[in-house]
Amino acid sequence: MHFNFLGLRRILVLVGTTCLLFLSTPAFAAEQIVLKYGVFRESLSVEELSTFAQTGQLSRSLRVNLALARQDPKATRQYLTEPVKINPVFLDRVLNSQIGNIFLDKISQVIYTPSRRADRQALRAALVLSASQDGQVSLIEIIKNYPTNEVEVDGNRLESAYRQLRRLQTSLQDLLNF
């Protein structure tokens, strides 16, 4: 009697992720962000960063932080909001593979838990939840859907994280067209 454990594992992961997505409530989403730019470190609400991403209007603390770090607010906003189209089911499958772990490790150098524990799992959940909402992902969505109260972001590497998302999108499209 041959039992396909790999197929069963995929089904269980998909069912588990689906349950997580449908049972998730805003209480499990990030509320605070620690935005780091070199030696500068600013704690602000995710809502404050989200407002900036949506409207372009900077709060006083965010304006000061970006100015001290010599960051262009327009570029920062673009990296936060530019959507990347991704099929949520295929994304979930890829993120639960060795290649997906490599991708998650790269992005978790930019967006991570304060304890630096379970970064892969937290990022995987945020990515899949973000993609399941509208078939696309943006960095601000990942931050908003991060499953811890606080999330840390290396602001100097936002562009790198955005480029990694673009690479993932291209790789997934290539696999789908294969």
C-alpha positions, 0 to 999 in steps of 0.5 A: 500500500503506497501512501503519498506523504508529499501530496498529503503534506501539501493538502495539510499545508494548504488547508492550514493556511486557508484556515489561518487566512479565514480565521485571522482577525485584525487582532493578529496584525502588526500595530507598531513598526520599528523603522530603522535607518542605520543608527536611527530607529523610530517606533510608529504605528502601522496606521501612521505608515499606512496613511503615508503610503496611501496619501503621501502625507508624512507625520511629523515623526516620519518626516524627521526620521526620513530627513535624518536618514536622508531618504527620499519620501517619494521613493520610500512611498513607491517601494511601500505601495507598488503592487506585485501580482501573485497567484495566492495558491501558487505563492503558498506552494512556492513559499513552502519549498526550499526555494521559498525558504531562500526567498523568505530568508532574503526578505526577512533581512528587511522585514522581521520580528523583534526577537528574530525568531520565526521570521520565515513563518511570520513573513510567509503568513503575511505574504499569503494573507496579502496575496489572498486579499486581491491577488497582489502583494505590496510591502505595506500590505505585508507590514500591515498583515504581519502576524505580530504586534510589532514588526521591524523594518530596515528602511535602508533595504526597502528597495531590496525587498521590493526587488525581491518581490518583483523577482518572485513575481517573475519566477512564478510567472515563468513557472506557470508558463513552463 
